[in-house]
Amino acid sequence: MPFLVAAGALGVTRRRFLAALGTARALRYGLVAWLGVRYGRPMVHWWNRYMAQYEGAIGWAILALFLVALAWGIWQWRRSTAHSAAQPATT
C-alpha cells in the first residue's frame, strides 16, 4: 500500500509501476523458490534429526502466541470502540 501511495504521489504511470512491481515480485519469489529447491531437503532432514522432539512444544508455543495476540487485538478494538462511543457528538 505505501508503494501505491508513493507512486501516485510521484506521478508514476500505471505501466511503469506495474512493470517495476512485477519485476520486483518475480525476483523475490524466484529467490524464495531457489532457496526452497537448494535448501529445502537439507532443512527437512535437519528438522527431523534435531528438532522433531520439540515440535509439540513449538506448536503449542505458536498457538499460545497467536491466542495472546488475538486477545490483545480484541482488547484494543473494544477499547477504541468504547472510547469513541464515550465521546459526545459535536453538532
Residue pairs with C-beta under 8 A, 6 or more apart in sequence:
3 21
7 17
51 58
